[in-house]
Amino acid sequence: MLTDNDDHEPETHRLDPRPDRDPRLTMSVEEAGQLLGISRGLAYELVSRGDIPSIRLGRRIVVPRRALNQLLDIPDDAA
């Protein structure tokens, strides 16, 4: 049943930039955009301009977690 309660926002998956919480070495461009608080389109534009570091793996473009942390001046061991 639908309600008119606008106070409840759908829960969204929040990414954690801390390496101890997510052991992956890379993330998708969409995930990097979420972490930066920008749109998917802007994230891809910044990757194409070289403002966000990226690596092409076959047809896939990924953002190295370490490079993104360095870009934002976040220590690798941030907890």
Number of C-alpha atoms within 10 A of each C-alpha: 2 4 5 6 7 6 6 7 7 6 6 6 7 9 13 11 21 16 16 12 10 13 10 10 12 19 19 15 24 18 20 24 19 16 14 12 10 13 13 15 12 13 21 18 13 16 18 12 10 10 12 19 18 21 12 9 8 6 6 9 16 20 21 19 23 17 17 20 16 11 12 10 9 14 11 15 8 10 9
